[in-house]
Amino acid sequence: IQIVTQGLLARTENDLIRFLVFEKSRFLKLTSWAVQLILGSTTLSQEYFLFN
């Protein structure tokens, strides 16, 4: 029984780690996209003010 529970725990830990890595990469993509959006909008507004 102990071996089975250890195997189950290891499997859930691996799934959890895989899930966390996947979520972290997705979170980083979202944050980088948001930063690019914010930076892009600010540079766009600066260009808009410069040219007008």
PDB file of N, CA, C and O in Angstrom, chain B, residues numbered from 101:
ATOM      1  N   ILE B 101       0.846  -1.206   0.000  1.00  0.00           N
ATOM      2  CA  ILE B 101       0.000   0.000   0.000  1.00  0.00           C
ATOM      3  C   ILE B 101       0.874   1.247   0.000  1.00  0.00           C
ATOM      4  O   ILE B 101       0.584   2.210  -0.710  1.00  0.00           O
ATOM      5  N   GLN B 102       1.941   1.234   0.791  1.00  0.00           N
ATOM      6  CA  GLN B 102       2.814   2.403   0.890  1.00  0.00           C
ATOM      7  C   GLN B 102       3.457   2.733  -0.458  1.00  0.00           C
ATOM      8  O   GLN B 102       3.560   3.898  -0.841  1.00  0.00           O
ATOM      9  N   ILE B 103       3.888   1.687  -1.171  1.00  0.00           N
ATOM     10  CA  ILE B 103       4.509   1.900  -2.481  1.00  0.00           C
ATOM     11  C   ILE B 103       3.504   2.525  -3.444  1.00  0.00           C
ATOM     12  O   ILE B 103       3.842   3.420  -4.219  1.00  0.00           O
ATOM     13  N   VAL B 104       2.262   2.043  -3.382  1.00  0.00           N
ATOM     14  CA  VAL B 104       1.228   2.572  -4.272  1.00  0.00           C
ATOM     15  C   VAL B 104       0.970   4.039  -3.972  1.00  0.00           C
ATOM     16  O   VAL B 104       0.873   4.853  -4.891  1.00  0.00           O
ATOM     17  N   THR B 105       0.858   4.385  -2.687  1.00  0.00           N
ATOM     18  CA  THR B 105       0.590   5.776  -2.336  1.00  0.00           C
ATOM     19  C   THR B 105       1.773   6.661  -2.714  1.00  0.00           C
ATOM     20  O   THR B 105       1.586   7.790  -3.167  1.00  0.00           O
ATOM     21  N   GLN B 106       2.991   6.152  -2.530  1.00  0.00           N
ATOM     22  CA  GLN B 106       4.161   6.934  -2.934  1.00  0.00           C
ATOM     23  C   GLN B 106       4.152   7.174  -4.437  1.00  0.00           C
ATOM     24  O   GLN B 106       4.467   8.267  -4.907  1.00  0.00           O
ATOM     25  N   GLY B 107       3.782   6.123  -5.194  1.00  0.00           N
ATOM     26  CA  GLY B 107       3.711   6.284  -6.640  1.00  0.00           C
ATOM     27  C   GLY B 107       2.654   7.295  -7.030  1.00  0.00           C
ATOM     28  O   GLY B 107       2.865   8.109  -7.929  1.00  0.00           O
ATOM     29  N   LEU B 108       1.506   7.244  -6.349  1.00  0.00           N
ATOM     30  CA  LEU B 108       0.438   8.201  -6.633  1.00  0.00           C
ATOM     31  C   LEU B 108       0.878   9.614  -6.282  1.00  0.00           C
ATOM     32  O   LEU B 108       0.613  10.556  -7.029  1.00  0.00           O
ATOM     33  N   LEU B 109       1.549   9.760  -5.148  1.00  0.00           N
ATOM     34  CA  LEU B 109       2.025  11.074  -4.739  1.00  0.00           C
ATOM     35  C   LEU B 109       3.032  11.620  -5.740  1.00  0.00           C
ATOM     36  O   LEU B 109       2.978  12.794  -6.107  1.00  0.00           O
ATOM     37  N   ALA B 110       3.953  10.765  -6.180  1.00  0.00           N
ATOM     38  CA  ALA B 110       4.945  11.201  -7.155  1.00  0.00           C
ATOM     39  C   ALA B 110       4.261  11.614  -8.451  1.00  0.00           C
ATOM     40  O   ALA B 110       4.643  12.605  -9.073  1.00  0.00           O
ATOM     41  N   ARG B 111       3.244  10.850  -8.856  1.00  0.00           N
ATOM     42  CA  ARG B 111       2.548  11.166 -10.094  1.00  0.00           C
ATOM     43  C   ARG B 111       1.818  12.504  -9.969  1.00  0.00           C
ATOM     44  O   ARG B 111       1.864  13.323 -10.886  1.00  0.00           O
ATOM     45  N   THR B 112       1.144  12.727  -8.834  1.00  0.00           N
ATOM     46  CA  THR B 112       0.434  13.989  -8.660  1.00  0.00           C
ATOM     47  C   THR B 112       1.422  15.148  -8.560  1.00  0.00           C
ATOM     48  O   THR B 112       1.147  16.245  -9.048  1.00  0.00           O
ATOM     49  N   GLU B 113       2.578  14.907  -7.926  1.00  0.00           N
ATOM     50  CA  GLU B 113       3.594  15.961  -7.859  1.00  0.00           C
ATOM     51  C   GLU B 113       4.090  16.311  -9.251  1.00  0.00           C
ATOM     52  O   GLU B 113       4.254  17.487  -9.578  1.00  0.00           O
ATOM     53  N   ASN B 114       4.331  15.294 -10.073  1.00  0.00           N
ATOM     54  CA  ASN B 114       4.773  15.554 -11.442  1.00  0.00           C
ATOM     55  C   ASN B 114       3.708  16.315 -12.218  1.00  0.00           C
ATOM     56  O   ASN B 114       4.018  17.254 -12.951  1.00  0.00           O
ATOM     57  N   ASP B 115       2.442  15.906 -12.053  1.00  0.00           N
ATOM     58  CA  ASP B 115       1.358  16.614 -12.726  1.00  0.00           C
ATOM     59  C   ASP B 115       1.283  18.056 -12.250  1.00  0.00           C
ATOM     60  O   ASP B 115       1.076  18.975 -13.042  1.00  0.00           O
ATOM     61  N   LEU B 116       1.456  18.243 -10.934  1.00  0.00           N
ATOM     62  CA  LEU B 116       1.396  19.584 -10.366  1.00  0.00           C
ATOM     63  C   LEU B 116       2.526  20.451 -10.906  1.00  0.00           C
ATOM     64  O   LEU B 116       2.312  21.607 -11.272  1.00  0.00           O
ATOM     65  N   ILE B 117       3.737  19.882 -10.953  1.00  0.00           N
ATOM     66  CA  ILE B 117       4.886  20.629 -11.473  1.00  0.00           C
ATOM     67  C   ILE B 117       4.668  20.976 -12.938  1.00  0.00           C
ATOM     68  O   ILE B 117       4.919  22.104 -13.363  1.00  0.00           O
ATOM     69  N   ARG B 118       4.194  19.992 -13.709  1.00  0.00           N
ATOM     70  CA  ARG B 118       3.932  20.239 -15.124  1.00  0.00           C
ATOM     71  C   ARG B 118       2.874  21.324 -15.281  1.00  0.00           C
ATOM     72  O   ARG B 118       3.001  22.211 -16.124  1.00  0.00           O
ATOM     73  N   PHE B 119       1.823  21.244 -14.456  1.00  0.00           N
ATOM     74  CA  PHE B 119       0.747  22.233 -14.500  1.00  0.00           C
ATOM     75  C   PHE B 119       1.275  23.617 -14.152  1.00  0.00           C
ATOM     76  O   PHE B 119       0.941  24.601 -14.811  1.00  0.00           O
ATOM     77  N   LEU B 120       2.110  23.687 -13.101  1.00  0.00           N
ATOM     78  CA  LEU B 120       2.649  24.974 -12.678  1.00  0.00           C
ATOM     79  C   LEU B 120       3.555  25.567 -13.744  1.00  0.00           C
ATOM     80  O   LEU B 120       3.505  26.767 -14.010  1.00  0.00           O
ATOM     81  N   VAL B 121       4.386  24.726 -14.356  1.00  0.00           N
ATOM     82  CA  VAL B 121       5.276  25.212 -15.415  1.00  0.00           C
ATOM     83  C   VAL B 121       4.451  25.735 -16.580  1.00  0.00           C
ATOM     84  O   VAL B 121       4.745  26.793 -17.137  1.00  0.00           O
ATOM     85  N   PHE B 122       3.407  24.979 -16.947  1.00  0.00           N
ATOM     86  CA  PHE B 122       2.546  25.402 -18.050  1.00  0.00           C
ATOM     87  C   PHE B 122       1.850  26.709 -17.713  1.00  0.00           C
ATOM     88  O   PHE B 122       1.803  27.623 -18.537  1.00  0.00           O
ATOM     89  N   GLU B 123       1.308  26.802 -16.499  1.00  0.00           N
ATOM     90  CA  GLU B 123       0.614  28.014 -16.082  1.00  0.00           C
ATOM     91  C   GLU B 123       1.578  29.193 -16.018  1.00  0.00           C
ATOM     92  O   GLU B 123       1.217  30.313 -16.383  1.00  0.00           O
ATOM     93  N   LYS B 124       2.809  28.945 -15.552  1.00  0.00           N
ATOM     94  CA  LYS B 124       3.782  30.031 -15.444  1.00  0.00           C
ATOM     95  C   LYS B 124       4.132  30.563 -16.825  1.00  0.00           C
ATOM     96  O   LYS B 124       4.227  31.774 -17.021  1.00  0.00           O
ATOM     97  N   SER B 125       4.325  29.661 -17.783  1.00  0.00           N
ATOM     98  CA  SER B 125       4.655  30.115 -19.131  1.00  0.00           C
ATOM     99  C   SER B 125       3.484  30.885 -19.720  1.00  0.00           C
ATOM    100  O   SER B 125       3.680  31.897 -20.393  1.00  0.00           O
ATOM    101  N   ARG B 126       2.248  30.404 -19.468  1.00  0.00           N
ATOM    102  CA  ARG B 126       1.082  31.114 -19.982  1.00  0.00           C
ATOM    103  C   ARG B 126       0.958  32.479 -19.310  1.00  0.00           C
ATOM    104  O   ARG B 126       0.627  33.469 -19.962  1.00  0.00           O
ATOM    105  N   PHE B 127       1.227  32.530 -17.996  1.00  0.00           N
ATOM    106  CA  PHE B 127       1.175  33.775 -17.244  1.00  0.00           C
ATOM    107  C   PHE B 127       2.225  34.754 -17.753  1.00  0.00           C
ATOM    108  O   PHE B 127       1.950  35.945 -17.896  1.00  0.00           O
ATOM    109  N   LEU B 128       3.438  34.251 -18.029  1.00  0.00           N
ATOM    110  CA  LEU B 128       4.493  35.106 -18.551  1.00  0.00           C
ATOM    111  C   LEU B 128       4.126  35.638 -19.925  1.00  0.00           C
ATOM    112  O   LEU B 128       4.394  36.800 -20.231  1.00  0.00           O
ATOM    113  N   LYS B 129       3.507  34.789 -20.768  1.00  0.00           N
ATOM    114  CA  LYS B 129       3.070  35.250 -22.078  1.00  0.00           C
ATOM    115  C   LYS B 129       2.049  36.365 -21.932  1.00  0.00           C
ATOM    116  O   LYS B 129       2.110  37.372 -22.638  1.00  0.00           O
ATOM    117  N   LEU B 130       1.107  36.180 -21.008  1.00  0.00           N
ATOM    118  CA  LEU B 130       0.073  37.190 -20.792  1.00  0.00           C
ATOM    119  C   LEU B 130       0.682  38.491 -20.289  1.00  0.00           C
ATOM    120  O   LEU B 130       0.320  39.569 -20.762  1.00  0.00           O
ATOM    121  N   THR B 131       1.611  38.399 -19.324  1.00  0.00           N
ATOM    122  CA  THR B 131       2.197  39.614 -18.781  1.00  0.00           C
ATOM    123  C   THR B 131       3.059  40.323 -19.822  1.00  0.00           C
ATOM    124  O   THR B 131       3.026  41.550 -19.919  1.00  0.00           O
ATOM    125  N   SER B 132       3.827  39.566 -20.599  1.00  0.00           N
ATOM    126  CA  SER B 132       4.646  40.194 -21.636  1.00  0.00           C
ATOM    127  C   SER B 132       3.750  40.839 -22.686  1.00  0.00           C
ATOM    128  O   SER B 132       4.072  41.908 -23.204  1.00  0.00           O
ATOM    129  N   TRP B 133       2.607  40.184 -23.008  1.00  0.00           N
ATOM    130  CA  TRP B 133       1.665  40.758 -23.962  1.00  0.00           C
ATOM    131  C   TRP B 133       1.091  42.055 -23.409  1.00  0.00           C
ATOM    132  O   TRP B 133       0.961  43.042 -24.133  1.00  0.00           O
ATOM    133  N   ALA B 134       0.744  42.051 -22.109  1.00  0.00           N
ATOM    134  CA  ALA B 134       0.184  43.253 -21.490  1.00  0.00           C
ATOM    135  C   ALA B 134       1.220  44.375 -21.473  1.00  0.00           C
ATOM    136  O   ALA B 134       0.895  45.531 -21.745  1.00  0.00           O
ATOM    137  N   VAL B 135       2.465  44.030 -21.152  1.00  0.00           N
ATOM    138  CA  VAL B 135       3.533  45.038 -21.131  1.00  0.00           C
ATOM    139  C   VAL B 135       3.748  45.605 -22.526  1.00  0.00           C
ATOM    140  O   VAL B 135       3.892  46.816 -22.691  1.00  0.00           O
ATOM    141  N   GLN B 136       3.770  44.731 -23.534  1.00  0.00           N
ATOM    142  CA  GLN B 136       3.922  45.197 -24.907  1.00  0.00           C
ATOM    143  C   GLN B 136       2.764  46.101 -25.296  1.00  0.00           C
ATOM    144  O   GLN B 136       2.954  47.106 -25.981  1.00  0.00           O
ATOM    145  N   LEU B 137       1.552  45.737 -24.852  1.00  0.00           N
ATOM    146  CA  LEU B 137       0.376  46.545 -25.153  1.00  0.00           C
ATOM    147  C   LEU B 137       0.512  47.926 -24.522  1.00  0.00           C
ATOM    148  O   LEU B 137       0.264  48.941 -25.172  1.00  0.00           O
ATOM    149  N   ILE B 138       0.912  47.956 -23.238  1.00  0.00           N
ATOM    150  CA  ILE B 138       1.052  49.234 -22.537  1.00  0.00           C
ATOM    151  C   ILE B 138       2.164  50.065 -23.163  1.00  0.00           C
ATOM    152  O   ILE B 138       1.980  51.251 -23.437  1.00  0.00           O
ATOM    153  N   LEU B 139       3.327  49.436 -23.390  1.00  0.00           N
ATOM    154  CA  LEU B 139       4.444  50.161 -23.990  1.00  0.00           C
ATOM    155  C   LEU B 139       4.095  50.615 -25.397  1.00  0.00           C
ATOM    156  O   LEU B 139       4.432  51.730 -25.796  1.00  0.00           O
ATOM    157  N   GLY B 140       3.421  49.755 -26.150  1.00  0.00           N
ATOM    158  CA  GLY B 140       3.034  50.119 -27.504  1.00  0.00           C
ATOM    159  C   GLY B 140       2.079  51.293 -27.511  1.00  0.00           C
ATOM    160  O   GLY B 140       2.205  52.191 -28.343  1.00  0.00           O
ATOM    161  N   SER B 141       1.112  51.298 -26.583  1.00  0.00           N
ATOM    162  CA  SER B 141       0.150  52.393 -26.546  1.00  0.00           C
ATOM    163  C   SER B 141       0.841  53.687 -26.123  1.00  0.00           C
ATOM    164  O   SER B 141       0.509  54.753 -26.641  1.00  0.00           O
ATOM    165  N   THR B 142       1.796  53.617 -25.190  1.00  0.00           N
ATOM    166  CA  THR B 142       2.474  54.833 -24.754  1.00  0.00           C
ATOM    167  C   THR B 142       3.359  55.383 -25.874  1.00  0.00           C
ATOM    168  O   THR B 142       3.402  56.594 -26.093  1.00  0.00           O
ATOM    169  N   THR B 143       4.065  54.496 -26.584  1.00  0.00           N
ATOM    170  CA  THR B 143       4.896  54.980 -27.684  1.00  0.00           C
ATOM    171  C   THR B 143       4.019  55.535 -28.792  1.00  0.00           C
ATOM    172  O   THR B 143       4.372  56.527 -29.430  1.00  0.00           O
ATOM    173  N   LEU B 144       2.877  54.900 -29.021  1.00  0.00           N
ATOM    174  CA  LEU B 144       1.949  55.408 -30.025  1.00  0.00           C
ATOM    175  C   LEU B 144       1.450  56.790 -29.634  1.00  0.00           C
ATOM    176  O   LEU B 144       1.368  57.678 -30.482  1.00  0.00           O
ATOM    177  N   SER B 145       1.114  56.984 -28.361  1.00  0.00           N
ATOM    178  CA  SER B 145       0.620  58.287 -27.927  1.00  0.00           C
ATOM    179  C   SER B 145       1.735  59.331 -28.012  1.00  0.00           C
ATOM    180  O   SER B 145       1.476  60.480 -28.371  1.00  0.00           O
ATOM    181  N   GLN B 146       2.979  58.943 -27.685  1.00  0.00           N
ATOM    182  CA  GLN B 146       4.096  59.876 -27.800  1.00  0.00           C
ATOM    183  C   GLN B 146       4.290  60.291 -29.256  1.00  0.00           C
ATOM    184  O   GLN B 146       4.474  61.473 -29.546  1.00  0.00           O
ATOM    185  N   GLU B 147       4.248  59.322 -30.170  1.00  0.00           N
ATOM    186  CA  GLU B 147       4.371  59.656 -31.587  1.00  0.00           C
ATOM    187  C   GLU B 147       3.226  60.553 -32.017  1.00  0.00           C
ATOM    188  O   GLU B 147       3.417  61.492 -32.791  1.00  0.00           O
ATOM    189  N   TYR B 148       2.038  60.262 -31.515  1.00  0.00           N
ATOM    190  CA  TYR B 148       0.866  61.063 -31.856  1.00  0.00           C
ATOM    191  C   TYR B 148       1.068  62.505 -31.403  1.00  0.00           C
ATOM    192  O   TYR B 148       0.763  63.438 -32.146  1.00  0.00           O
ATOM    193  N   PHE B 149       1.584  62.693 -30.181  1.00  0.00           N
ATOM    194  CA  PHE B 149       1.808  64.042 -29.682  1.00  0.00           C
ATOM    195  C   PHE B 149       2.950  64.724 -30.426  1.00  0.00           C
ATOM    196  O   PHE B 149       2.914  65.937 -30.633  1.00  0.00           O
ATOM    197  N   LEU B 150       3.963  63.959 -30.831  1.00  0.00           N
ATOM    198  CA  LEU B 150       5.088  64.556 -31.536  1.00  0.00           C
ATOM    199  C   LEU B 150       4.669  65.067 -32.909  1.00  0.00           C
ATOM    200  O   LEU B 150       5.101  66.134 -33.344  1.00  0.00           O
ATOM    201  N   PHE B 151       3.820  64.291 -33.590  1.00  0.00           N
ATOM    202  CA  PHE B 151       3.491  64.650 -34.961  1.00  0.00           C
ATOM    203  C   PHE B 151       2.345  65.642 -35.056  1.00  0.00           C
ATOM    204  O   PHE B 151       2.081  66.176 -36.133  1.00  0.00           O
ATOM    205  N   ASN B 152       1.654  65.899 -33.938  1.00  0.00           N
ATOM    206  CA  ASN B 152       0.537  66.853 -34.006  1.00  0.00           C
ATOM    207  C   ASN B 152       0.836  68.119 -33.226  1.00  0.00           C
ATOM    208  O   ASN B 152       0.005  69.026 -33.179  1.00  0.00           O
TER     209      ASN B 152
END
